[in-house]
Amino acid sequence: MRRAATPRTREPDAGGRGGAPMACLTCGRPTDGSARLCADCLRLLADRLGWLLLVGMPSLRDKAYRRVSLDDGRQRRASTAFPSTPFDEDARQTMLDNERDIALIAGILGLKPYGWDRDERRYCLLPWDRSLPILARSAPLIGLLDDADTAMSLAARAYERTDRQLTRDPERILWGICPACARHARAGEDGTTRPVRTPIYAPRGRLHAPCPRCGTDVDLLAARRDYVGGLKDWTIDASPKQASEWLADQTGVHVTGKTIHDWMRTGRLPRSRRLARGLYRYDVADLLNCLTRQRKPDESENP
């Protein structure tokens, strides 16, 4: 028998009203009363749903049906022997994925009419332009449900894929690991439990980015500091050019092989040693210290 369509909420207990505050299902911070999301995550959920309603989905629809063009006209392209399709296939697929996630969020809220997918997840049968306004207004109610973290994750994925379609971002770099996911553990193939490590990719210059797994708004500078700090016990065997490329990939800061060679020549890499012709063993802590001293004070935390 199908389960009822009433949204699932948790009754206030010792962790709700009258006791210690509950922990946010997404970031772990204390919540207000019996809410399942903290105030910051709830505000972020409302902002993402509102952006999808007012900007994201209408712009994505225009791009999917080629009503607007977001391509860079300065780029040179080879002519093809076939005319272009009447719609943008990538944007159309993104729109279909968003419609599925919006329907699942509406199903979590219990909007009717509804059905169930093959995974027994309830989804709303209303089109996105009718269900999304209700979701944007009902974000505080979603924050009271036991599946609020699932709704947060679905909204984050829809926001991220839509933003990627509508903007021409530069190359994305690895900033670090999501701290909210790292607080959870999962069993590995060998039976041991390991923390969940969700990589966060974003263009240079960004300050925040959503986690693709849990939807948490990640502070990129803090994630970068934690990630780079965990590399200080490493050593790498490479040529100066390879070491510069590795350091640039890990920190997002452009470094040349000549810079690495100058650091060795001036004695700023005391623990590096030569292994063979053109091959050296570098201590990562020394490389990071030299990189920190080289950069300007106002750039020391912004890759």
C-alpha positions as CSV (number, residue, x, y, z in Angstrom):
1,M,0.0,0.0,0.0
2,R,1.2,3.5,-0.8
3,R,2.2,5.7,2.0
4,A,0.1,8.8,2.8
5,A,0.9,12.1,1.1
6,T,1.2,14.0,4.4
7,P,4.8,15.5,4.7
8,R,6.8,13.8,7.4
9,T,7.7,16.0,10.3
10,R,9.5,15.1,13.5
11,E,7.7,15.6,16.8
12,P,9.4,17.9,19.3
13,D,11.4,15.9,21.8
14,A,14.3,16.4,24.1
15,G,16.2,17.8,21.2
16,G,13.4,20.2,20.2
17,R,11.3,22.7,22.1
18,G,12.0,22.6,25.8
19,G,15.4,20.9,25.5
20,A,18.7,21.3,23.7
21,P,18.3,22.6,20.1
22,M,18.3,20.1,17.3
23,A,21.3,19.9,14.9
24,C,20.8,21.1,11.3
25,L,20.6,18.1,9.0
26,T,22.9,19.9,6.5
27,C,25.6,21.8,8.4
28,G,25.2,20.5,12.0
29,R,24.6,23.9,13.6
30,P,21.8,24.3,16.2
31,T,18.4,25.1,14.8
32,D,15.4,27.1,16.1
33,G,12.9,24.9,17.9
34,S,11.9,21.8,16.0
35,A,13.2,23.0,12.6
36,R,15.5,20.5,10.8
37,L,17.5,23.3,9.1
38,C,19.3,26.2,10.7
39,A,18.4,29.8,9.8
40,D,21.3,30.2,7.4
41,C,20.6,27.0,5.5
42,L,16.9,27.8,5.4
43,R,17.6,31.3,4.0
44,L,19.9,29.7,1.4
45,L,17.2,27.2,0.4
46,A,14.7,30.0,-0.1
47,D,17.2,32.1,-2.1
48,R,18.0,29.2,-4.5
49,L,14.4,28.3,-5.0
50,G,13.6,32.0,-5.7
51,W,16.5,32.3,-8.1
52,L,15.4,29.3,-10.0
53,L,11.9,30.7,-10.2
54,L,12.7,34.2,-11.3
55,V,16.0,33.8,-13.2
56,G,17.3,30.3,-13.6
57,M,14.4,28.3,-15.2
58,P,13.1,31.1,-17.5
59,S,16.6,31.9,-18.8
60,L,17.3,28.2,-19.2
61,R,14.1,27.7,-21.2
62,D,15.0,30.6,-23.5
63,K,18.4,29.1,-24.1
64,A,17.0,25.6,-24.6
65,Y,14.7,26.8,-27.4
66,R,17.3,29.2,-28.9
67,R,15.4,32.3,-28.1
68,V,18.6,33.8,-26.8
69,S,22.3,33.0,-27.4
70,L,24.8,33.0,-24.6
71,D,27.8,31.9,-26.7
72,D,30.8,34.1,-27.2
73,G,30.6,35.4,-30.7
74,R,34.3,36.1,-30.8
75,Q,35.2,32.4,-30.9
76,R,35.9,31.0,-34.3
77,R,34.0,27.8,-35.2
78,A,34.2,25.5,-38.1
79,S,31.1,25.5,-40.3
80,T,29.1,22.3,-40.4
81,A,27.3,20.6,-43.3
82,F,24.1,20.3,-41.3
83,P,21.8,23.0,-39.9
84,S,21.6,23.4,-36.1
85,T,18.8,21.7,-34.2
86,P,15.9,23.9,-33.3
87,F,16.8,23.6,-29.6
88,D,20.0,23.5,-27.5
89,E,20.3,19.8,-26.5
90,D,22.6,20.5,-23.4
91,A,20.3,23.2,-22.1
92,R,17.2,21.1,-22.8
93,Q,18.7,18.1,-20.8
94,T,19.6,20.5,-17.9
95,M,16.0,21.7,-17.9
96,L,14.7,18.2,-17.8
97,D,17.0,17.3,-14.9
98,N,15.8,20.5,-13.1
99,E,12.2,19.6,-13.7
100,R,12.8,16.2,-12.1
101,D,14.5,17.6,-9.0
102,I,11.8,20.3,-8.6
103,A,9.1,17.6,-8.8
104,L,10.9,15.6,-6.1
105,I,11.1,18.7,-3.8
106,A,7.4,19.3,-4.3
107,G,6.8,15.6,-3.5
108,I,8.7,16.0,-0.3
109,L,6.4,18.9,0.6
110,G,3.4,16.8,-0.4
111,L,2.0,18.9,-3.2
112,K,-0.8,17.3,-5.2
113,P,-1.3,15.6,-7.6
114,Y,1.6,13.3,-7.0
115,G,3.0,9.9,-8.0
116,W,6.0,7.7,-7.2
117,D,9.0,6.9,-9.3
118,R,10.8,3.6,-9.6
119,D,12.7,4.3,-6.3
120,E,9.4,4.8,-4.5
121,R,10.1,8.6,-4.1
122,R,7.1,10.8,-4.3
123,Y,7.1,13.5,-6.9
124,C,4.6,16.2,-7.9
125,L,2.9,16.0,-11.3
126,L,2.5,19.8,-11.6
127,P,4.8,21.6,-14.2
128,W,7.7,23.5,-12.7
129,D,6.1,26.9,-13.4
130,R,3.2,26.0,-11.1
131,S,5.0,24.1,-8.4
132,L,8.1,26.3,-8.1
133,P,6.2,29.4,-6.9
134,I,4.7,27.3,-4.1
135,L,8.0,25.9,-3.1
136,A,9.7,29.4,-3.0
137,R,7.0,30.5,-0.6
138,S,7.0,27.3,1.4
139,A,10.8,27.2,2.2
140,P,10.1,27.6,6.0
141,L,7.7,24.6,5.9
142,I,10.3,22.5,4.1
143,G,12.7,23.3,6.9
144,L,10.4,21.4,9.3
145,L,10.4,18.1,7.4
146,D,12.6,15.1,8.1
147,D,13.6,15.1,4.4
148,A,14.7,18.8,4.5
149,D,18.3,17.8,3.8
150,T,17.2,15.9,0.7
151,A,15.3,19.0,-0.5
152,M,18.4,21.1,0.2
153,S,20.6,18.8,-1.9
154,L,18.2,18.7,-4.8
155,A,17.9,22.5,-4.9
156,A,21.7,22.9,-4.8
157,R,22.2,20.5,-7.7
158,A,19.5,22.3,-9.8
159,Y,21.1,25.7,-8.9
160,E,24.6,24.6,-9.8
161,R,23.8,22.9,-13.1
162,T,21.6,25.9,-14.1
163,D,24.3,28.4,-13.2
164,R,26.9,26.4,-15.2
165,Q,24.6,26.5,-18.3
166,L,23.9,30.2,-18.1
167,T,27.4,31.6,-17.3
168,R,30.7,31.3,-19.1
169,D,32.9,30.6,-16.1
170,P,36.7,30.2,-16.4
171,E,38.3,26.9,-15.6
172,R,37.1,25.4,-12.3
173,I,39.8,24.4,-9.7
174,L,39.7,22.1,-6.7
175,W,39.2,24.2,-3.6
176,G,39.0,21.5,-1.0
177,I,36.6,19.1,0.7
178,C,33.1,19.9,2.0
179,P,33.3,20.2,5.8
180,A,29.7,19.2,6.3
181,C,30.1,15.9,4.4
182,A,33.4,15.2,6.3
183,R,31.5,15.0,9.6
184,H,29.7,11.9,8.3
185,A,31.3,8.5,7.8
186,R,30.6,5.6,5.5
187,A,31.9,2.0,5.4
188,G,34.6,1.2,2.9
189,E,35.0,-2.0,0.9
190,D,37.4,-3.4,3.6
191,G,34.8,-2.8,6.4
192,T,36.5,0.3,7.8
193,T,34.7,3.6,8.2
194,R,36.0,6.7,6.5
195,P,34.8,10.3,6.4
196,V,32.8,11.3,3.3
197,R,35.1,13.5,1.1
198,T,33.1,15.5,-1.4
199,P,35.4,17.7,-3.6
200,I,34.4,21.3,-4.2
201,Y,35.2,22.7,-7.6
202,A,34.6,26.4,-8.4
203,P,36.2,29.1,-10.6
204,R,38.9,31.3,-9.2
205,G,37.7,34.4,-7.4
206,R,34.6,32.8,-5.9
207,L,34.0,33.1,-2.2
208,H,31.3,30.5,-1.8
209,A,30.0,27.5,-3.7
210,P,27.3,24.8,-3.0
211,C,28.3,21.3,-2.2
212,P,27.0,19.0,-4.9
213,R,26.2,16.3,-2.4
214,C,24.6,17.9,0.7
215,G,23.9,21.4,-0.6
216,T,25.8,23.3,2.1
217,D,27.1,26.7,1.1
218,V,30.9,26.1,1.5
219,D,33.3,28.9,2.4
220,L,35.9,28.4,-0.3
221,L,38.7,30.2,1.5
222,A,38.3,28.1,4.7
223,A,38.1,24.9,2.6
224,R,41.3,25.9,0.8
225,R,43.2,26.5,4.1
226,D,42.0,23.1,5.5
227,Y,42.8,21.2,2.3
228,V,46.3,22.8,1.8
229,G,47.1,22.4,5.5
230,G,46.6,18.6,5.1
231,L,49.4,18.4,2.5
232,K,52.2,19.7,4.7
233,D,53.4,16.2,5.7
234,W,53.8,15.2,2.0
235,T,56.9,15.0,-0.2
236,I,56.9,14.9,-4.0
237,D,59.6,13.6,-6.4
238,A,59.6,15.8,-9.5
239,S,61.5,18.2,-11.6
240,P,61.2,21.9,-10.9
241,K,58.7,22.3,-13.8
242,Q,56.6,19.3,-12.6
243,A,56.7,20.7,-9.0
244,S,55.5,24.1,-10.2
245,E,52.6,22.5,-12.1
246,W,51.7,20.3,-9.1
247,L,51.8,23.3,-6.8
248,A,49.6,25.4,-9.2
249,D,47.1,22.6,-9.4
250,Q,46.9,22.3,-5.6
251,T,46.8,25.9,-4.6
252,G,45.4,27.7,-7.7
253,V,48.5,30.0,-7.8
254,H,50.6,30.2,-11.0
255,V,54.2,29.2,-10.3
256,T,56.9,28.6,-12.8
257,G,59.8,26.0,-12.8
258,K,62.3,28.9,-12.7
259,T,60.7,30.1,-9.4
260,I,61.2,26.6,-7.9
261,H,64.8,26.6,-9.1
262,D,65.4,30.1,-7.6
263,W,63.9,28.9,-4.2
264,M,66.4,26.0,-4.2
265,R,69.3,28.1,-5.2
266,T,68.7,30.7,-2.5
267,G,68.3,28.0,0.2
268,R,64.6,28.5,0.8
269,L,63.9,24.8,0.3
270,P,66.3,23.4,2.9
271,R,64.7,19.9,3.0
272,S,64.8,19.3,-0.8
273,R,67.5,17.0,-2.1
274,R,68.6,15.8,-5.5
275,L,67.6,12.2,-6.5
276,A,68.9,12.1,-10.1
277,R,69.7,14.5,-12.9
278,G,66.7,16.9,-13.1
279,L,64.8,15.0,-10.4
280,Y,64.4,16.3,-6.8
281,R,62.5,15.4,-3.7
282,Y,60.6,18.4,-2.3
283,D,59.0,18.9,1.1
284,V,55.5,20.2,0.5
285,A,55.7,22.3,3.7
286,D,58.7,24.2,2.4
287,L,57.0,24.8,-0.9
288,L,53.9,26.2,0.8
289,N,55.9,28.4,3.1
290,C,57.8,29.9,0.1
291,L,54.6,30.4,-1.8
292,T,53.0,32.2,1.2
293,R,56.0,34.5,1.7
294,Q,56.1,35.4,-2.0
295,R,52.4,36.4,-2.3
296,K,51.2,39.9,-1.4
297,P,49.4,40.2,2.0
298,D,46.0,41.0,0.4
299,E,46.3,37.9,-1.8
300,S,47.5,35.4,0.8
301,E,44.1,33.7,1.1
302,N,42.6,34.2,-2.3
303,P,43.8,31.7,-5.0
